[in-house]
Amino acid sequence: MVHLKYLSAGGKTEFKNCEIWCAPCHFGPDGQLSKPRLLDLFCGAGGAAMGYHQAGFEVVGVDIKPQPNYPFEFHQADALTFPLDGFDAYHASPPCQAFSMAGQQWRKAGVVYPDYISAARALLIETGKPYVIENVPGAPLINPTILNGAMFGMRIRRKRLFEHNFYIPFKLIPPDAKSNFRTGRPPVQDGVFTPVGHFSGVALAQRIMQIGWMGQKELAQAIPPAYTEYIGKYLLEQIKFRGE
Ligand SMILES: C[S@@+](CC[C@H](N)C(=O)[O-])C[C@H]1O[C@@H](n2cnc3c(N)ncnc32)[C@H](O)[C@@H]1O
């Protein structure tokens, strides 16, 4: 990887037009190091986004629906046609109904859900930059890293797969505890929570997932920021490594 080096009028050495984030290109006028930019496709209300922010990224989100609670810069657009230029890394969380347990009853009843994963993967590979695709168990992701709540000491059942084209060491995850959550009943305060569908116990889910800014519908779709903070630390290493 190269950055173009040139001498400005004052004779000061500057670096411009780096193909990917690297430290010399990212000192702002105030001398502070700016952050690498990550595009968060299919962003929802920003569970994944917050983890990348915590890992050190500047995050921009794209969703087909308005997301008034998204905590960062947001664009309402189709993720499959949004321009991908100007970012150092990408994350995509396409809808999971084509593969999820919850979608199974509807698929059996004949509902056909679009599979956005292969289309998103083709676009992300085309960028030549590091990417992550997140989805549910059963989704056709390639060599995914698997994360769950137990790995982060969270009392929640939310196993997720992460496809990535950069190095993340293989880790065995601890098994999820059995959930004592029952749909339509108040959650047991010290139990293991499954915030899916029309669950009750929003405040508890917010606390467990560390997502204070979302309502019920948004929480049901979100991943805990701890997952992408973990992924984001390896992503940051990869970006710095490429920039050297
Ligand atoms: C699983 S949710 C994302 C959750 C998010 N990663 C989080 O952690 O909060 C999937 C999102 O994809 C959005 N979506 C569906 N089709 C889309 C499309 N064609 N372009 C952009 N977003 C889309 C939905 O509106 C939904 O918010």
The ligand as a Tripos MOL2 file, in Angstrom:
@<TRIPOS>MOLECULE
LIG
   27    29     1     0     0
SMALL
NO_CHARGES

@<TRIPOS>ATOM
      1 C1        -30.8930   -6.7290   11.2040 C.3       1 LIG1
      2 S1        -31.3260   -5.0760   10.9430 S.3       1 LIG1
      3 C2        -29.8050   -4.2480   11.3170 C.3       1 LIG1
      4 C3        -29.5040   -4.1350   12.8000 C.3       1 LIG1
      5 C4        -28.2290   -3.3940   13.1220 C.3       1 LIG1
      6 N1        -27.0530   -4.0390   12.5900 N.3       1 LIG1
      7 C5        -28.0400   -3.2060   14.6320 C.2       1 LIG1
      8 O1        -27.1640   -3.8470   15.2010 O.co2     1 LIG1
      9 O2        -28.7850   -2.3940   15.2130 O.co2     1 LIG1
     10 C6        -31.4420   -4.9860    9.1900 C.3       1 LIG1
     11 C7        -31.7880   -3.6210    8.6120 C.3       1 LIG1
     12 O3        -31.7320   -3.6870    7.1880 O.3       1 LIG1
     13 C8        -32.6210   -2.7040    6.6820 C.3       1 LIG1
     14 N2        -32.8210   -2.9390    5.2430 N.ar      1 LIG1
     15 C9        -33.6120   -3.8640    4.6370 C.ar      1 LIG1
     16 N3        -33.4490   -3.7970    3.2960 N.ar      1 LIG1
     17 C10       -32.5410   -2.8100    3.0560 C.ar      1 LIG1
     18 C11       -31.9520   -2.2740    1.8810 C.ar      1 LIG1
     19 N4        -32.2570   -2.7320    0.6590 N.pl3     1 LIG1
     20 N5        -31.0610   -1.2650    2.0180 N.ar      1 LIG1
     21 C12       -30.7510   -0.7790    3.2440 C.ar      1 LIG1
     22 N6        -31.2640   -1.2560    4.3840 N.ar      1 LIG1
     23 C13       -32.1500   -2.2640    4.3000 C.ar      1 LIG1
     24 C14       -33.8440   -2.8370    7.5610 C.3       1 LIG1
     25 O4        -34.6140   -1.6530    7.5120 O.3       1 LIG1
     26 C15       -33.1930   -3.1050    8.9360 C.3       1 LIG1
     27 O5        -33.0800   -1.8960    9.6700 O.3       1 LIG1
@<TRIPOS>BOND
     1     1     2 1
     2     2     3 1
     3     2    10 1
     4     3     4 1
     5     4     5 1
     6     5     6 1
     7     5     7 1
     8     7     8 2
     9     7     9 1
    10    10    11 1
    11    11    12 1
    12    11    26 1
    13    12    13 1
    14    13    14 1
    15    13    24 1
    16    14    15 ar
    17    14    23 ar
    18    15    16 ar
    19    16    17 ar
    20    17    18 ar
    21    17    23 ar
    22    18    19 1
    23    18    20 ar
    24    20    21 ar
    25    21    22 ar
    26    22    23 ar
    27    24    25 1
    28    24    26 1
    29    26    27 1
@<TRIPOS>SUBSTRUCTURE
     1 LIG1         1 GROUP 0 **** ****
